[in-house]
Amino acid sequence: MTEASSANSSRRHHWRRDVVELAALFTAVAVADAVANTVAHGPSGPVLLCAAAVALVATAGFHVWWTRRHESGPPPTDTGATAASLAGPAPRAGGEETTLWRMRTTVRDEPGSLAALCTALAAQRVDILSLQTHPLSEGTVDEFLLRAPGSLAPGELTRTVAGAGGAHSWLERADAHDLVDAPTRMLGLATRTALDSAELPLTLRQLLGRCTIHSVPARSLTGQPLAEQVPAEGVLEEHVMKFRDPSGGSLTIERPQLPFTPTEFARVRALVELDARLGQRVPRRRDVLTLPEGNEITVRRADTSDLRAAREMHDRCSTRTLALRYHGPVGDADRYLGHLLSPRFGRTLAVETASGRLVALGHLLWDGDETEVALLVEDDWQQRGVGAELLRRLVAMAAETGCESVYAITQASNTGMVAAMRGLGLPLDYQIEEGTLVITARPTGVPAHREPREGVRVQDGTGRR
């Protein structure tokens, strides 16, 4: 029964009820008139008056019962669609657990290909929550967000897709964040990029999934060219994307397990162009803290505008302090600062005294799939809790951005850094490589595990970070 027919039927029922009530009203008036005449002129007037009262009460009771029966009764349920729309989506029978999957596969660009794939998924009781298509010359790449029964193995799901015509399939576990629709997700990533220059590598990784991002400066510390010349429109290869960095360097993104699509390339290029157009920007939040000894310090974000103050702090640091931090010739320390303070390569926190003098720097540096943390505290401000406060804040930043591991490279004799890492209260992994100590922490609390590193060396000619 359609909505229009239901409305017409309802109006007919009201019309009949109104006629009955009108007839009852006229009948009651006529009876009342007859009773009044009889009471006034007949010998048994009181008896008739009582009988009329009883009849009136009975009539009122019958009217109330009739009204409730026809107005408060359940609506007709001659279709299943109405009940389903009121009840909402039905849960899986027996409360069966489900798993979210992100899947990408290539189907033939011909009518019925996608329908056959969807039919095969439905046969396995797999719900398609969202679908994006990426047209290519040799076919169409379809990206699904699926909710599958927990008992359905990944291999079985992949075989189902292959049997329905899907090729070059890729499957990965998803979470609730993937339920956000694509336009909303892109707006959120653009907002993050616009607020902070250091967010670009993180937003790109969130957009593309598991990938490796390399930011290469234009020149090394010795002045040698490092970055290749990338066209202004960027370069898209099968597993590699390259873009020009606003500072003159290059940005390279690699994903060996899954080729990039033109749609992904266009989205990344839009974020890179937004970052270049806005220029360098850093949030200006400042936190004033009081140390246990009573001195006040200010912790804030730092960038290349702090280069002069950082060099002056270098001049006040001892040779041993600089050597523990940079693991190389102390004379090269000043040349590292331009790279370290650039938001393009990570985030830097600075500590200032009440007089505005810079006394400590903490760096959180993006290193491919990992994140490095490093500290430099001026000699006169060591052993006061400054380094521990910086490290705690940097690791919290790493956790907020989704980094699974944070590592520090130091020497076994640097007891201050070791104590600060232990003070985090996180699972730690220690590795000693040719006299160099590598300490890895997992902000998520998962026990750390690192593959043996092939020595500790200078990366991209920029010096030990």
N, C-alpha and C positions, 0 to 999 in steps of 0.2 A: 504494500500500500504506500503510495507516494505521500509527500508532505501536503500537497494541495488537496488530494482526496480525503486525507485525515481531517483537514480543516473544514471541508464541506460537510463531512459526516457529523462533525462536532456541532456545526451550526444547525443542521437538521434536528439533532437531539435537543438543542436548546429551544427551538421553535415549538416542538411538540410539548415540551414541559411547560412553556409559557401558556399555551392554549389550555392545558389541563388546569393550571393554577387559576387562570381567568374564569374558566367554567366553575371551578370550585368556589371562587369568590362570589359569583352571581348566585349560585345555589345557596350559599351560606346566608346571603342577604335575604333571599326569598324565604328561607326557613325561619330566619330571625323575625321577619315581618309577620309570618303566620303565627309564630309562638307568641309574639307580643299581643296580637289580637286575641288569641285564645286565653292568655293570662288575664288580659284586661276584662274580657266579657264572659269567660267560662268559670264554672264552680271549682275546678281542680287546678287553678293557676299555680300555686306553689309547687305542686308535684311536677307539672310540666316544666317549670323553670329549672328545677334540679336536674331533670332529665336532659334538658338542653345544655346545661353546664357540663354534664358527663360526656355528652356527644361532642362538645367542642374540644374538651381535653383529649378525647380519643382521636379526633381528626387532626389536632396539632401534633400528637405523637406519631401518627401515621405519616404526616407530611415530613417531619424531621427524619424518620427512618428512610423514606423514599429519596430524599435529597442526598443524604450521606451515601446511600447505596450507589447512586449514579454519578456523584461528583468525586468521591474519594476512592473509587475503585481503581485498580491498576490499569494502565493504558494497554491497548492491544499490542501484542508481541507477535505479529504474524511474519516478521522478518528477523533474521539474525544480525543484520547490519546495525540496527538500532541498539540492541543489547551490547554488541561489541564496542560501539562508539562510547557508550556510557561506562563500560567496565574498563576501558583502556586496553593496552597490550596484554595479552595473556602470558603468564609466566610459563617457563618450560615445565612439562609434566614431571611431577615427582621432585621438583626443585633441583633439577640437574644443573651442575656447574658448567659455566661456559668460559671460553677463552677468546680474547681479542687478538686479531691478527691483522697486520698490514701485508698485503700481497700485491705484487705487480707481475703482470704477464702480458705477452704480445699475442694478439689474435689477428686473423685475416681481415682485411678491410673489405668485407662483403656482407650483404644483408643476412641476418640470422646467426652470425658468429657469436656476438655477445649474448644473444638469447640462449644459444646452446650452452654456453658457459654458465649462465645464471641458472638454467634448469638443472645442470649437473650439481651445482652447489646446493640448490634447494633439495635435491634428492638425498644429500648428506645432512639435511637439517641445519644448513649454514645460512645465517641471516646476513644480508648485504646492508651495512649501515650507511655507507657512502661510496661513491664511485666518481673517479675523475678519469677523463680520457686524454691521451696525448697522441694526436695523429702524427704518423711518420710516413715516409715514402713507401716503405716496405710493409706497412701494417699499422695497427693501432695499439699503443701501449695503454692498458687499463690498470688503474691503481685502485684497489678495493680496501675498505676497512670492513673486516668480517667479524662476526660473532659466531663461533663454532662450538659445538659440544665439547666439553672438556675431555671426553673419551676419544675424540677424533685426533689421531696422531698427525703430526705435521707431514710425515711422508705420505700418508693416505690422502691428505688434502692436496698435496702437490700432484699425486697421481690422478686424482679426480680432475684437476684443472688440465693436466696434459691430455687425458682422455677426451676432454671436451674441446680440444683444439688449441689450448694455450701453450705457448712456447716461451723459452727463456724466462721461466717463472722464478720469482724471488719472494721469500716468505720471512717475516720478522714479527716477533711479539710486539703488540701495541699496548697502550694504557689509556686511561681516561682522557688524557690531554689530546689524544688523536681524535676524539669525538667532536672537537671544535671544527666548524666548517672552514673551508679554505680561505674565503675572503676575510673572515674574522681573524683567522690565524695570521694572515699576511699583515693586517693592520696592526696587530699586536707586535709583530716582529719589527715593523717599520717604526713604531713608537719607541721600542727599546733602542733601535739604532739611532734615532734622532736625539735621544737624551744623552747618549754617552758614546764617544768614539771607540772606547774599548769593547763595546758590545757587538760590533760587526762580526768578528769571527764566531762568537757564540750564537748569534742569530742565524748565521749561515749553517752552522752545525745542527741547530734545532730544525731548520727547514729541510735539510738534505739527509738527515739521519747520520749514520756512521760514515764519516769521511775524514780526510786529513787536510788541514789548511796550513799553507806556508805563506807567511808575509816576509818578503825579501826586500831589504832596503836597497836604495839605488846604488850606494857605494859602501865598501868595507871601511873599517877603521883606518886602514892605510891609504884610502882613497881609490882603491881599485873598483871598477864597475862590477856589480853583483847581479842586479836585476836585468832580465832580458827586456827588450823593447816590445811591449804588447800593444796591438792596435787599440784605438780608443773604444771601438765597439766590443772588444773582448774576443776571445777565441774559445770555441767549443769543439772538443774532440770527444771521442767515445767515452772515456773514463776520466777526462781532465778538462777543467775550465780554467781560463787565465783572464785576469783583468788588470788594468792599469791602476796603480795606487796613486792617490792624490799627491803624496810626498815625492813621487818620482820612482818608487819601487814597483813591485809587482805582487799580485795576490794569486796564488795557485791553489786550486781545490782538486783533490784526487779522491776517487771512490772506485777501487778495483772491483768490488763485488757486484756493482750495478752500474750500467751506463747512465749517463745523464741524458735527459730529454730536452728538446728546445723550450718547452714550457718552464722547466726548472732553470734553464739558462736565462730566460727572460726575467724570471723572478729574482734571481741573484743579481743580475745586472741592474735591476731597478733599485735594490738595496744598496749596491755599491755606488751608484750614481747619487742616491740620496745622501750617503755618507760623504761623498766628495763635495757635493753642493753646500752642505752645512758647515764644512770645515771642522777644525779641531774643537772639541767641546768636552768639558769635564764637569760633573756635578759639583756645586760649590758648598756642599755640606761640611760643617766644621763641628767637631765634638770636643768640648773642654773637659778634661779629666784631672783628677787630683791624685797624685802618687802617694804611696803610704807615708813618705817622708814629709808630705805637705805641699810639695811644689805642684803648680798647675801646668799642664801641657795641652796643646791643641793638636788633634789628629784630623787630617783632611786629605783629600785627593790631591795628587801632584801631577804636573805635566811638564812640557819643555820650557814653560815660563819660569820654572824653578831651577833652570840649569846653572845660573850663576851662583845661587845660594848653595846648591849641591856641591859645586866645585870648591867653594869656600869651606864647606864642611870637610871635604877631602883634605884640604890643607891643614885642618886641625886634628885629623886622625893620625894615629901612629902607623908606622910601616907594617907592623904586625897585624893591626886591625884591617888594613886594606888588603893585605895578603890573604888573610882568612876569608875575606869576602870575595875577592876576584880570582884567586887561585892562579895568579900569573904575575908578570912584571908590574910593580906598583906604578911605574911611570905611565902605564897605559890606562890607569883607572879613569882618568878624566874623559878619555875618548869613549868609554862605555856609556857614559851618562846620557848622551843624545838618544841612543837606542833604548836604554832602560826607562827613560821618562816619557817616551812616546806612547800615547794610548793605543797606537796601532798594534803594539806587541803585548799589551797586557794592562794591568792596573798598578798604580804606585800610590802608596800612602806615605805622607810626610808627617813628622812630629816637630812642632815648633814650641819654643819656650814662651813664657809670658811676654818677653821682649821682642818676639818674632824671629828669633834665630833658629835656623834649621839644624836639628841635632840627630835625626834618624830618618832612614828611608826603608820602606818595606816594599818588595816587588812581587807581584803575582803575574807570571809570564806564561802565555800560551805556547806550548811546545808540542805541536801536532795533536795527538790524542791525549797527551798528558799535560800537567800544569806544574811549573816550578815555582818555588817560593824562596826568596832570599832576603836577608836583613843586613843592614849596616847601621850601627849605633856608634856615635862619637864616644871616644874613650871616657870622657868625664861623665857620661850619662849611662854607662854600662852598669849592670848589677842593680838597677833601680826598677826593674819591671817594664821598661819601655819596650824591649824586644819581645817579651812575652805578650804584651798587649797588641803589638803590631801583628805578630804571628797569629794570634787568635782571630783577629779581624780578617786577615787575609784568607785563612782557611774557611772562615764563615762565608766570605765572598765566593770562594771556589765551590762550596756546597750549594749556595744559592743558584749558581750558574749550571749546576748539574755535573760538575767535574767529579769523576769517580776516585781519582787519586791525586795527591799532591806530594811532590818530592823535594827534598832539599839536598844540595851537594855541598859538603863541607869537609873538614878534616877531623880526625878522631880527637885531636887536641883542642878542638873548639867546644869546650864543655858547656859554654853558655848556649850555643845553638842546640846541642843535644838535650840540655835540660829544658829548653823552651819547647822542643818537639814532644818530649815526654810529658810536659805539663798540659798538653792538649787533651789528654785522657782518651786518645784514640788508639786503635791497633796500629802498631808500627812494624815496619820491616827494615832491617839493617843489612846493608851490603857494603863490603869493603873491597874496593877495586884499585889496586896499585897505590895503596896509601890514602885513597880518597874514600870518604864515607858518604854513602847515599842512604838517606832516611826517607821512607815512603809512608805516608799516612792516608787512610781512607776516611774522608769526611762522613760517609754513610755508615761507618762502623763496621763494614765488611773487612775481614782480615786481608791485609795487603799481600799482593803477589806481583813480583816484577821479574821479567826475563833478564838475565845477565846483560848488562850494557857493555858494549864494545869500547871500553875505555871512556874516560871523561875528556872531551875535546871541545875545541872552539867550534861553534855552529855558525855557518854563513859568514865567517870572518868578522863577526861582531864582538867576539871575546866571550869569556866565561861570564854567564849571567848569574 
